[in-house]
């Protein structure tokens, strides 16, 4: 994949990990956050030409990563509205319950599906990177990255981005599979809490 501009909505741990890794691999990063000062500080930290865009304005990147808490993701997409027309929206959220032992979403209504329902018709939603801890992603080591979505073209673009960041992109299917990916996030959390530790990631190995 040729280097490109990636827009990241958010300025927290996952925005930091993804933005830093993307910049390291030659992509230009645009950060958009309600907290402009925090976004600017993160852009300065990432360097490599990282910029800050106005929250709610049309993102510079064709791929827009929603690095916000699951509870606010749908509202953020609704707030941006037509500014996201034609964009690929990457949902990385994990809609865990308060104890992180279950989900607040239901089958057929994953966060990705809720986002798709409010996004412009020409936007395409792909869920990815929700099965990787931010600090593991920040190590910049090879790892498996699962993704799912309905648009073949959008998934190909996201897969190319993931591969360019040193990951193996694994297609899990259509938007209906995004609910399964949310449960995969719970599986990762369960393993981490019960002896595996938090420096792990989920992967696939062929026999």
N, CA, C and O of each residue as an XYZ file, in Angstrom:
828
protein
N       0.845     -1.196      0.000
C       0.000      0.000      0.000
C       0.879      1.244      0.000
O       1.828      1.344      0.778
N       0.562      2.177     -0.867
C       1.299      3.426     -0.861
C       0.936      4.205      0.402
O      -0.151      4.043      0.957
N       1.841      5.031      0.835
C       1.571      5.799      2.044
C       0.404      6.741      1.789
O       0.203      7.222      0.674
N      -0.340      6.985      2.818
C      -1.564      7.765      2.683
C      -1.815      8.529      3.967
O      -1.076      8.392      4.942
N      -2.866      9.337      3.957
C      -3.267     10.040      5.169
C      -4.334      9.236      5.892
O      -5.328      8.827      5.293
N      -4.125      9.016      7.165
C      -5.073      8.314      8.028
C      -5.631      9.328      9.017
O      -4.874      9.997      9.720
N      -6.938      9.442      9.072
C      -7.553     10.326     10.062
C      -8.007      9.506     11.262
O      -8.652      8.470     11.101
N      -7.676      9.964     12.451
C      -8.040      9.276     13.684
C      -8.888     10.210     14.530
O      -8.444     11.293     14.911
N     -10.117      9.784     14.823
C     -10.976     10.561     15.715
C     -10.768     10.031     17.125
O     -11.100      8.881     17.414
N     -10.220     10.862     18.002
C      -9.875     10.450     19.348
C      -8.448     10.852     19.667
O      -7.658     11.152     18.772
N      -8.126     10.855     20.958
C      -6.768     11.253     21.358
C      -6.301     10.465     22.578
O      -5.429     10.916     23.321
N      -6.888      9.281     22.779
C      -6.539      8.442     23.919
C      -5.470      7.412     23.594
O      -4.676      7.591     22.670
N      -5.460      6.327     24.368
C      -4.407      5.322     24.241
C      -4.381      4.650     22.872
O      -3.312      4.477     22.287
N      -5.564      4.265     22.351
C      -5.582      3.597     21.055
C      -5.240      4.564     19.923
O      -4.570      4.181     18.964
N      -5.691      5.802     20.027
C      -5.322      6.807     19.026
C      -3.809      6.993     19.019
O      -3.196      7.134     17.961
N      -3.213      6.993     20.210
C      -1.766      7.134     20.331
C      -1.049      5.952     19.694
O      -0.110      6.136     18.920
N      -1.493      4.733     20.019
C      -0.834      3.527     19.515
C      -0.954      3.412     18.003
O       0.026      3.126     17.316
N      -2.163      3.638     17.485
C      -2.381      3.512     16.047
C      -1.669      4.632     15.301
O      -1.013      4.391     14.288
N      -1.799      5.857     15.804
C      -1.168      6.989     15.147
C       0.340      6.869     15.098
O       0.962      7.163     14.078
N       0.930      6.434     16.207
C       2.383      6.282     16.275
C       2.859      5.199     15.320
O       3.852      5.378     14.614
N       2.146      4.073     15.298
C       2.533      2.969     14.419
C       2.357      3.357     12.951
O       3.201      3.033     12.116
N       1.270      4.046     12.640
C       1.028      4.472     11.258
C       2.112      5.438     10.786
O       2.623      5.313      9.673
N       2.460      6.404     11.641
C       3.488      7.377     11.271
C       4.839      6.706     11.086
O       5.598      7.059     10.183
N       5.136      5.740     11.942
C       6.409      5.022     11.852
C       6.527      4.281     10.526
O       7.624      4.109      9.995
N       5.381      3.842      9.993
C       5.396      3.092      8.742
C       5.104      3.978      7.527
O       4.745      3.482      6.460
N       5.261      5.284      7.700
C       5.260      6.187      6.565
C       3.963      6.877      6.230
O       3.910      7.643      5.268
N       2.909      6.630      6.994
C       1.636      7.285      6.724
C       1.585      8.654      7.399
O       2.253      8.885      8.406
N       0.796      9.548      6.838
C       0.545     10.841      7.448
C      -0.692     10.719      8.334
O      -1.709     10.169      7.910
N      -0.610     11.224      9.546
C      -1.680     11.070     10.520
C      -2.355     12.407     10.791
O      -1.696     13.409     11.064
N      -3.695     12.401     10.709
C      -4.488     13.549     11.118
C      -5.282     13.149     12.357
O      -5.958     12.121     12.361
N      -5.200     13.956     13.396
C      -5.910     13.685     14.638
C      -7.073     14.661     14.800
O      -6.932     15.859     14.554
N      -8.224     14.131     15.215
C      -9.408     14.961     15.412
C     -10.009     14.595     16.756
O     -10.308     13.428     17.008
N     -10.187     15.581     17.618
C     -10.683     15.314     18.961
C     -11.454     16.522     19.466
O     -11.172     17.658     19.084
N     -12.430     16.264     20.331
C     -13.116     17.385     20.983
C     -12.127     18.189     21.826
O     -12.288     19.395     22.014
N     -11.100     17.499     22.329
C     -10.061     18.152     23.119
C      -8.901     18.521     22.190
O      -7.963     17.744     22.009
N      -8.982     19.701     21.614
C      -7.994     20.113     20.614
C      -6.586     20.165     21.192
O      -5.624     19.794     20.519
N      -6.461     20.623     22.429
C      -5.134     20.716     23.056
C      -4.508     19.330     23.207
O      -3.312     19.154     22.977
N      -5.321     18.353     23.593
C      -4.811     16.984     23.737
C      -4.414     16.412     22.384
O      -3.403     15.720     22.267
N      -5.211     16.703     21.369
C      -4.900     16.233     20.017
C      -3.598     16.858     19.524
O      -2.781     16.186     18.895
N      -3.408     18.143     19.812
C      -2.184     18.824     19.375
C      -0.962     18.257     20.089
O       0.096     18.078     19.487
N      -1.123     17.977     21.376
C      -0.012     17.384     22.130
C       0.339     16.013     21.564
O       1.514     15.654     21.477
N      -0.682     15.248     21.179
C      -0.435     13.924     20.609
C       0.216     14.050     19.236
O       1.119     13.279     18.911
N      -0.225     15.004     18.431
C       0.386     15.228     17.116
C       1.860     15.586     17.265
O       2.706     15.116     16.503
N       2.156     16.421     18.255
C       3.551     16.800     18.517
C       4.362     15.579     18.938
O       5.521     15.426     18.552
N       3.743     14.719     19.728
C       4.418     13.509     20.210
C       4.687     12.540     19.052
O       5.769     11.960     18.961
N       3.711     12.371     18.181
C       3.854     11.455     17.047
C       4.852     11.990     16.038
O       5.665     11.241     15.496
N       4.785     13.306     15.787
C       5.698     13.917     14.822
C       5.438     13.415     13.413
O       4.309     13.058     13.075
N       6.473     13.386     12.593
C       6.379     12.879     11.220
C       5.260     13.551     10.430
O       4.603     12.913      9.606
N       5.048     14.833     10.683
C       4.046     15.574      9.920
C       2.618     15.393     10.386
O       1.690     15.793      9.684
N       2.415     14.794     11.569
C       1.057     14.616     12.093
C       0.384     15.974     12.280
O       1.005     16.930     12.744
N      -0.889     16.042     11.912
C      -1.622     17.296     11.985
C      -2.868     17.137     12.844
O      -3.235     16.028     13.234
N      -3.507     18.254     13.131
C      -4.757     18.252     13.895
C      -5.853     18.869     13.034
O      -5.699     19.970     12.504
N      -6.960     18.144     12.902
C      -8.102     18.653     12.156
C      -9.200     19.075     13.117
O      -9.243     18.625     14.261
N     -10.082     19.937     12.648
C     -11.186     20.409     13.477
C     -12.203     19.295     13.679
O     -12.614     18.640     12.721
N     -12.605     19.084     14.917
C     -13.582     18.039     15.242
C     -14.899     18.334     14.533
O     -15.474     19.411     14.691
N     -15.370     17.361     13.747
C     -16.614     17.542     13.011
C     -16.426     17.967     11.571
O     -17.360     17.901     10.772
N     -15.201     18.412     11.230
C     -14.926     18.805      9.844
C     -14.663     17.557      9.000
O     -14.482     16.467      9.542
N     -14.640     17.714      7.684
C     -14.377     16.564      6.823
C     -12.941     16.072      7.027
O     -11.998     16.849      6.876
N     -12.764     14.786      7.369
C     -11.415     14.262      7.590
C     -10.585     14.285      6.315
O     -11.117     14.138      5.214
N      -9.288     14.469      6.469
C      -8.389     14.488      5.309
C      -8.190     13.086      4.739
O      -8.019     12.922      3.531
N      -8.211     12.085      5.602
C      -7.948     10.718      5.167
C      -9.179     10.019      4.627
O     -10.297     10.276      5.072
N      -8.965      9.119      3.651
C     -10.068      8.295      3.160
C     -10.442      7.233      4.188
O     -11.588      6.785      4.242
N      -9.459      6.830      5.007
C      -9.706      5.886      6.094
C      -9.753      6.667      7.405
O      -8.799      7.350      7.777
N     -10.889      6.547      8.095
C     -11.119      7.287      9.338
C     -11.274      6.282     10.474
O     -12.202      5.473     10.467
N     -10.379      6.330     11.438
C     -10.390      5.385     12.545
C     -11.104      6.002     13.739
O     -10.718      7.063     14.232
N     -12.148      5.322     14.195
C     -12.939      5.813     15.327
C     -12.325      5.282     16.623
O     -12.705      4.222     17.119
N     -11.377      6.033     17.153
C     -10.675      5.635     18.378
C     -11.301      6.343     19.564
O     -10.641      7.088     20.287
N     -12.600      6.091     19.747
C     -13.353      6.695     20.848
C     -14.017      5.583     21.649
O     -14.068      4.438     21.200
N     -14.520      5.910     22.820
C     -15.214      4.918     23.631
C     -16.488      4.472     22.931
O     -17.139      5.260     22.245
N     -16.841      3.193     23.109
C     -17.987      2.641     22.389
C     -19.268      3.435     22.648
O     -20.103      3.580     21.755
N     -19.420      3.944     23.859
C     -20.657      4.641     24.218
C     -20.860      5.918     23.416
O     -21.987      6.388     23.263
N     -19.768      6.479     22.903
C     -19.879      7.728     22.162
C     -19.695      7.590     20.666
O     -19.862      8.564     19.932
N     -19.352      6.390     20.196
C     -18.985      6.211     18.787
C     -20.116      6.578     17.836
O     -19.893      7.282     16.852
N     -21.322      6.109     18.121
C     -22.454      6.381     17.231
C     -22.752      7.884     17.204
O     -23.016      8.444     16.141
N     -22.710      8.529     18.357
C     -22.971      9.969     18.427
C     -21.919     10.763     17.656
O     -22.241     11.762     17.013
N     -20.662     10.320     17.720
C     -19.592     11.001     16.991
C     -19.850     10.926     15.491
O     -19.720     11.925     14.783
N     -20.213      9.746     15.009
C     -20.474      9.572     13.574
C     -21.682     10.406     13.156
O     -21.677     11.017     12.088
N     -22.718     10.431     13.996
C     -23.897     11.250     13.707
C     -23.528     12.736     13.678
O     -24.035     13.490     12.848
N     -22.640     13.153     14.590
C     -22.198     14.544     14.657
C     -21.458     14.945     13.375
O     -21.673     16.036     12.847
N     -20.594     14.064     12.882
C     -19.841     14.349     11.654
C     -20.769     14.371     10.443
O     -20.574     15.163      9.522
N     -21.776     13.502     10.447
C     -22.764     13.490      9.372
C     -22.161     13.356      7.991
O     -21.348     12.467      7.740
N     -22.566     14.250      7.088
C     -22.144     14.168      5.690
C     -20.649     14.395      5.499
O     -20.123     14.135      4.416
N     -19.957     14.874      6.527
C     -18.504     15.046      6.426
C     -17.811     13.699      6.240
O     -16.657     13.649      5.814
N     -18.511     12.603      6.557
C     -17.944     11.258      6.421
C     -18.389     10.570      5.133
O     -18.095      9.392      4.933
N     -19.083     11.278      4.271
C     -19.534     10.687      3.011
C     -18.344     10.156      2.216
O     -17.341     10.847      2.042
N     -18.471      8.923      1.739
C     -17.422      8.309      0.931
C     -16.222      7.793      1.705
O     -15.296      7.241      1.111
N     -16.222      7.963      3.011
C     -15.084      7.537      3.834
C     -15.224      6.068      4.265
O     -16.326      5.519      4.297
N     -14.100      5.459      4.588
C     -14.081      4.140      5.214
C     -13.934      4.367      6.715
O     -12.938      4.930      7.169
N     -14.927      3.927      7.480
C     -14.929      4.143      8.926
C     -14.490      2.860      9.620
O     -15.137      1.822      9.482
N     -13.405      2.931     10.355
C     -12.886      1.765     11.057
C     -13.285      1.841     12.529
O     -12.808      2.694     13.278
N     -14.164      0.936     12.918
C     -14.652      0.857     14.299
C     -13.734     -0.062     15.096
O     -13.647     -1.255     14.805
N     -13.053      0.480     16.093
C     -12.131     -0.330     16.901
C     -12.682     -0.554     18.315
O     -11.971     -1.047     19.191
N     -13.938     -0.194     18.529
C     -14.484     -0.165     19.890
C     -14.772     -1.548     20.458
O     -14.996     -2.509     19.723
N     -14.760     -1.621     21.770
C     -15.172     -2.814     22.503
C     -16.286     -2.415     23.469
O     -16.028     -1.750     24.472
N     -17.521     -2.816     23.171
C     -18.658     -2.426     24.013
C     -18.816     -3.332     25.229
O     -19.835     -4.002     25.394
N     -17.787     -3.340     26.078
C     -17.817     -4.179     27.279
C     -18.825     -3.635     28.289
O     -19.095     -2.435     28.330
N     -19.376     -4.534     29.100
C     -20.184     -4.089     30.234
C     -19.259     -3.592     31.340
O     -18.039     -3.582     31.176
N     -19.830     -3.185     32.451
C     -19.041     -2.555     33.519
C     -17.962     -3.473     34.071
O     -16.912     -3.002     34.508
N     -18.210     -4.790     34.057
C     -17.236     -5.745     34.590
C     -16.329     -6.333     33.518
O     -15.459     -7.149     33.821
N     -16.524     -5.925     32.268
C     -15.755     -6.445     31.133
C     -15.813     -7.965     31.051
O     -14.828     -8.617     30.704
N     -16.994     -8.530     31.379
C     -17.185     -9.970     31.225
C     -18.378    -10.274     30.310
O     -18.856    -11.407     30.255
N     -18.842     -9.261     29.603
C     -19.947     -9.394     28.665
C     -20.075     -8.127     27.856
O     -19.325     -7.171     28.049
N     -21.041     -8.128     26.940
C     -21.230     -6.987     26.055
C     -22.525     -6.240     26.363
O     -23.465     -6.814     26.913
N     -22.567     -4.985     26.013
C     -23.803     -4.221     26.128
C     -24.559     -4.214     24.800
O     -25.674     -3.700     24.717
N     -23.939     -4.795     23.751
C     -24.599     -4.905     22.458
C     -25.297     -6.257     22.344
O     -25.097     -7.142     23.175
N     -26.123     -6.406     21.299
C     -26.864     -7.643     21.062
C     -26.650     -8.089     19.617
O     -26.254     -7.281     18.777
N     -26.908     -9.368     19.316
C     -26.737     -9.844     17.936
C     -27.530     -8.993     16.952
O     -28.697     -8.679     17.183
N     -26.885     -8.627     15.860
C     -27.536     -7.784     14.867
C     -27.447     -6.306     15.164
O     -27.875     -5.482     14.356
N     -26.891     -5.955     16.325
C     -26.778     -4.549     16.716
C     -25.431     -4.273     17.365
O     -25.353     -3.660     18.429
N     -24.362     -4.738     16.703
C     -23.013     -4.427     17.175
C     -22.782     -2.924     17.042
O     -23.557     -2.232     16.382
N     -21.733     -2.426     17.659
C     -21.425     -1.000     17.508
C     -21.204     -0.669     16.038
O     -21.656      0.371     15.561
N     -20.506     -1.556     15.312
C     -20.252     -1.322     13.889
C     -21.560     -1.223     13.111
O     -21.695     -0.376     12.228
N     -22.523     -2.084     13.436
C     -23.817     -2.040     12.751
C     -24.602     -0.782     13.122
O     -25.305     -0.216     12.285
N     -24.481     -0.350     14.373
C     -25.123      0.893     14.793
C     -24.504      2.093     14.087
O     -25.210      3.026     13.706
N     -23.185      2.069     13.912
C     -22.485      3.145     13.203
C     -22.930      3.179     11.746
O     -23.192      4.246     11.190
N     -23.011      1.998     11.132
C     -23.422      1.919      9.726
C     -24.824      2.485      9.528
O     -25.133      3.044      8.476
N     -25.661      2.336     10.539
C     -27.047      2.806     10.439
C     -27.159      4.327     10.429
O     -28.103      4.876      9.861
N     -26.195      5.015     11.058
C     -26.267      6.480     11.128
C     -25.279      7.165     10.186
O     -25.381      8.370      9.955
N     -24.323      6.410      9.640
C     -23.323      6.992      8.740
C     -23.937      7.298      7.380
O     -24.955      6.709      7.017
N     -23.334      8.207      6.627
C     -23.814      8.456      5.266
C     -23.833      7.158      4.460
O     -23.014      6.267      4.682
N     -24.772      7.062      3.530
C     -24.934      5.826      2.762
C     -23.668      5.465      1.991
O     -23.383      4.287      1.775
N     -22.904      6.484      1.575
C     -21.697      6.232      0.782
C     -20.483      5.879      1.643
O     -19.423      5.558      1.107
N     -20.624      5.935      2.962
C     -19.536      5.530      3.860
C     -19.605      4.017      4.082
O     -20.677      3.418      3.992
N     -18.475      3.417      4.369
C     -18.424      1.969      4.591
C     -17.740      1.687      5.929
O     -16.670      2.225      6.216
N     -18.366      0.846      6.735
C     -17.862      0.558      8.073
C     -17.133     -0.778      8.088
O     -17.636     -1.780      7.580
N     -15.952     -0.780      8.671
C     -15.163     -2.000      8.875
C     -14.743     -2.035     10.334
O     -14.190     -1.061     10.845
N     -14.999     -3.141     11.005
C     -14.526     -3.277     12.388
C     -13.149     -3.929     12.359
O     -12.942     -4.917     11.654
N     -12.216     -3.385     13.116
C     -10.846     -3.911     13.142
C     -10.143     -3.442     14.406
O     -10.547     -2.462     15.032
N      -9.092     -4.151     14.770
C      -8.179     -3.760     15.851
C      -8.805     -3.751     17.241
O      -8.206     -3.220     18.176
N      -9.998     -4.326     17.398
C     -10.594     -4.371     18.742
C     -10.092     -5.571     19.532
O     -10.391     -5.695     20.720
N      -9.333     -6.458     18.891
C      -8.808     -7.631     19.595
C      -7.311     -7.478     19.885
O      -6.592     -8.463     20.052
N      -6.863     -6.228     19.940
C      -5.455     -5.946     20.244
C      -5.397     -4.874     21.330
O      -5.999     -3.810     21.184
N      -4.681     -5.149     22.409
C      -4.472     -4.134     23.436
C      -3.599     -3.015     22.871
O      -2.681     -3.271     22.092
N      -3.886     -1.782     23.263
C      -3.143     -0.647     22.754
C      -1.645     -0.745     22.993
O      -0.853     -0.424     22.108
N      -1.247     -1.189     24.191
C       0.185     -1.252     24.491
C       0.878     -2.343     23.692
O       2.072     -2.245     23.411
N       0.126     -3.398     23.318
C       0.690     -4.456     22.461
C       0.852     -3.923     21.044
O       1.865     -4.177     20.392
N      -0.136     -3.190     20.574
C      -0.068     -2.574     19.251
C       1.126     -1.622     19.166
O       1.782     -1.521     18.129
N       1.394     -0.934     20.264
C       2.476      0.053     20.287
C       3.861     -0.578     20.168
O       4.819      0.101     19.800
N       3.975     -1.873     20.477
C       5.276     -2.546     20.375
C       5.764     -2.620     18.940
O       6.954     -2.823     18.700
N       4.856     -2.459     17.979
C       5.179     -2.493     16.550
C       5.757     -3.840     16.118
O       6.623     -3.902     15.246
N       5.272     -4.911     16.734
C       5.688     -6.255     16.349
C       4.608     -6.883     15.461
O       3.461     -6.439     15.486
N       4.956     -7.904     14.679
C       3.949     -8.563     13.843
C       2.839     -9.163     14.707
O       3.109     -9.730     15.766
N       1.609     -9.038     14.257
C       0.481     -9.653     14.962
C      -0.681     -9.827     13.997
O      -0.707     -9.229     12.921
N      -1.638    -10.650     14.393
C      -2.825    -10.878     13.579
C      -3.871     -9.811     13.902
O      -4.079     -9.459     15.062
N      -4.519     -9.309     12.864
C      -5.568     -8.301     13.035
C      -6.823     -8.778     12.310
O      -6.832     -8.891     11.084
N      -7.875     -9.056     13.065
C      -9.140     -9.498     12.487
C      -9.966     -8.282     12.079
O      -9.930     -7.239     12.733
N     -10.710     -8.437     10.984
C     -11.589     -7.344     10.563
C     -12.824     -7.925      9.896
O     -12.822     -9.072      9.450
N     -13.885     -7.117      9.832
C     -15.134     -7.555      9.213
C     -15.889     -6.341      8.695
O     -15.801     -5.251      9.262
N     -16.632     -6.542      7.612
C     -17.433     -5.474      7.030
C     -18.106     -5.963      5.761
O     -17.787     -7.042      5.263
N     -19.030     -5.182      5.237
C     -19.805     -5.603      4.069
C     -19.190     -5.196      2.730
O     -19.446     -5.839      1.712
N     -18.390     -4.146      2.722
C     -17.834     -3.647      1.464
C     -16.510     -4.326      1.137
O     -15.540     -4.207      1.886
N     -16.478     -5.040      0.015
C     -15.252     -5.725     -0.405
C     -14.121     -4.733     -0.629
O     -12.983     -4.977     -0.227
N     -14.440     -3.605     -1.275
C     -13.412     -2.604     -1.560
C     -12.887     -1.975     -0.273
O     -11.678     -1.806     -0.110
N     -13.799     -1.627      0.644
C     -13.378     -1.011      1.906
C     -12.512     -1.982      2.702
O     -11.506     -1.587      3.292
N     -12.906     -3.250      2.717
C     -12.119     -4.241      3.458
C     -10.736     -4.414      2.847
O      -9.754     -4.603      3.565
N     -10.658     -4.349      1.522
C      -9.355     -4.461      0.865
C      -8.456     -3.293      1.247
O      -7.258     -3.469      1.463
N      -9.040     -2.098      1.329
C      -8.260     -0.913      1.715
C      -7.780     -1.017      3.154
O      -6.635     -0.684      3.458
N      -8.660     -1.482      4.046
C      -8.284     -1.634      5.451
C      -7.230     -2.733      5.601
O      -6.277     -2.584      6.366
N      -7.402     -3.834      4.870
C      -6.421     -4.925      4.928
C      -5.054     -4.430      4.475
O      -4.036     -4.763      5.082
N      -5.031     -3.637      3.410
C      -3.763     -3.100      2.918
C      -3.112     -2.198      3.958
O      -1.895     -2.230      4.138
N      -3.922     -1.393      4.645
C      -3.386     -0.542      5.705
C      -2.801     -1.381      6.830
O      -1.684     -1.127      7.281
N      -3.554     -2.385      7.287
C      -3.073     -3.249      8.369
C      -1.770     -3.936      7.980
O      -0.830     -4.002      8.773
N      -1.723     -4.447      6.752
C      -0.500     -5.121      6.279
C       0.665     -4.138      6.242
O       1.797     -4.502      6.561
N       0.392     -2.898      5.853
C       1.459     -1.900      5.778
C       2.012     -1.562      7.159
O       3.124     -1.050      7.289
N       1.217     -1.857      8.188
C       1.650     -1.604      9.568
C       2.287     -2.840     10.200
O       2.502     -2.886     11.411
N       2.584     -3.837      9.373
C       3.270     -5.023      9.869
C       2.355     -6.039     10.516
O       2.800     -6.834     11.345
N       1.081     -6.027     10.151
C       0.126     -6.984     10.708
C      -0.354     -7.939      9.620
O      -0.282     -7.626      8.431
N      -0.844     -9.103     10.034
C      -1.492    -10.018      9.109
C      -2.988     -9.785      9.208
O      -3.599    -10.046     10.245
N      -3.575     -9.291      8.128
C      -4.995     -8.951      8.119
C      -5.830    -10.199      7.822
O      -5.615    -10.870      6.813
N      -6.784    -10.504      8.706
C      -7.601    -11.704      8.584
C      -9.077    -11.312      8.503
O      -9.637    -10.763      9.451
N      -9.696    -11.603      7.358
C     -11.083    -11.233      7.078
C     -12.028    -12.222      7.750
O     -11.996    -13.417      7.458
N     -12.878    -11.712      8.660
C     -13.803    -12.573      9.392
C     -15.191    -12.611      8.759
O     -16.048    -13.376      9.200
N     -15.426    -11.787      7.720
C     -16.722    -11.820      7.064
C     -17.408    -10.466      7.026
O     -16.759     -9.422      7.085
N     -18.744    -10.500      6.926
C     -19.534     -9.286      6.785
C     -19.818     -8.591      8.100
O     -19.323     -8.993      9.153
N     -20.625     -7.541      8.026
C     -20.936     -6.753      9.216
C     -21.579     -7.584     10.321
O     -21.431     -7.273     11.503
N     -22.302     -8.653      9.932
C     -22.933     -9.493     10.954
C     -21.888    -10.160     11.852
O     -22.200    -10.571     12.970
N     -20.650    -10.266     11.361
C     -19.582    -10.889     12.153
C     -18.931     -9.911     13.120
O     -18.106    -10.310     13.942
N     -19.288     -8.649     13.032
C     -18.674     -7.683     13.944
C     -19.086     -7.934     15.390
O     -18.346     -7.615     16.320
N     -20.271     -8.507     15.568
C     -20.691     -8.868     16.935
C     -19.782     -9.966     17.489
O     -19.434     -9.952     18.670
N     -19.402    -10.916     16.634
C     -18.471    -11.975     17.056
C     -17.110    -11.385     17.415
O     -16.460    -11.839     18.356
N     -16.684    -10.374     16.663
C     -15.405     -9.736     16.988
C     -15.475     -9.014     18.326
O     -14.485     -8.948     19.054
N     -16.653     -8.470     18.649
C     -16.804     -7.830     19.963
C     -16.661     -8.866     21.076
O     -16.065     -8.586     22.116
N     -17.206    -10.060     20.858
C     -17.027    -11.129     21.844
C     -15.585    -11.620     21.879
O     -15.106    -12.075     22.918
N     -14.892    -11.530     20.743
C     -13.473    -11.896     20.732
C     -12.680    -10.961     21.640
O     -11.690    -11.367     22.248
N     -13.120     -9.716     21.726
C     -12.496     -8.778     22.660
C     -12.688     -9.219     24.095
O     -11.782     -9.087     24.917
N     -13.876     -9.748     24.401
C     -14.145    -10.289     25.737
C     -13.275    -11.512     25.995
O     -12.751    -11.681     27.096
N     -13.116    -12.369     24.984
C     -12.250    -13.549     25.113
C     -10.831    -13.134     25.454
O     -10.203    -13.714     26.339
N     -10.326    -12.122     24.746
C      -8.974    -11.623     25.017
C      -8.868    -11.134     26.455
O      -7.889    -11.423     27.143
N      -9.874    -10.393     26.906
C      -9.862     -9.880     28.275
C      -9.904    -11.013     29.288
O      -9.205    -10.962     30.299
N     -10.719    -12.043     29.029
C     -10.798    -13.188     29.935
C      -9.469    -13.920     30.045
O      -9.043    -14.275     31.144
N      -8.822    -14.143     28.924
C      -7.510    -14.804     28.925
C      -6.493    -13.974     29.698
O      -5.721    -14.503     30.498
N      -6.503    -12.651     29.445
C      -5.537    -11.764     30.096
C      -5.700    -11.776     31.602
O      -4.717    -11.765     32.344
N      -6.954    -11.798     32.054
C      -7.224    -11.726     33.498
C      -6.981    -13.040     34.222
O      -6.796    -13.058     35.439
N      -6.981    -14.132     33.483
C      -6.951    -15.448     34.120
C      -5.672    -16.216     33.855
O      -5.688    -17.433     33.671
N      -4.563    -15.489     33.836
C      -3.273    -16.153     33.809
C      -2.404    -15.850     32.610
O      -1.182    -15.977     32.693
N      -2.999    -15.449     31.488
C      -2.193    -15.211     30.294
C      -1.471    -13.863     30.342
O      -0.451    -13.674     29.678
N      -2.004    -12.937     31.127
C      -1.400    -11.614     31.220
C      -1.863    -10.703     30.100
O      -2.529    -11.139     29.161
N      -1.507     -9.452     30.208
C      -2.013     -8.452     29.272
C      -1.068     -8.156     28.115
O      -1.349     -7.279     27.299
N       0.042     -8.873     28.032
C       0.954     -8.705     26.888
C       0.696     -9.781     25.851
O       1.636    -10.346     25.291
N      -0.582    -10.070     25.588
C      -0.956    -11.103     24.634
C      -1.820    -10.508     23.534
O      -2.319     -9.388     23.643
N      -1.979    -11.282     22.483
C      -2.901    -10.907     21.414
C      -3.502    -12.186     20.842
O      -2.914    -13.259     20.977
N      -4.663    -12.083     20.207
C      -5.278    -13.241     19.587
C      -4.693    -13.447     18.191
O      -4.387    -12.487     17.484
N      -4.545    -14.709     17.810
C      -4.003    -15.010     16.492
C      -4.507    -16.334     15.962
O      -5.157    -17.094     16.680
N      -4.210    -16.608     14.713
C      -4.623    -17.833     14.054
C      -3.393    -18.552     13.546
O      -2.503    -17.932     12.963
N      -3.336    -19.851     13.761
C      -2.220    -20.645     13.270
C      -2.752    -21.873     12.536
O      -3.527    -22.657     13.085
N      -2.323    -22.022     11.293
C      -2.755    -23.172     10.495
C      -1.878    -24.379     10.801
O      -0.667    -24.260     10.986
N      -2.524    -25.549     10.851
C      -1.787    -26.791     11.141
C      -1.583    -27.584      9.869
O      -0.984    -28.659      9.900
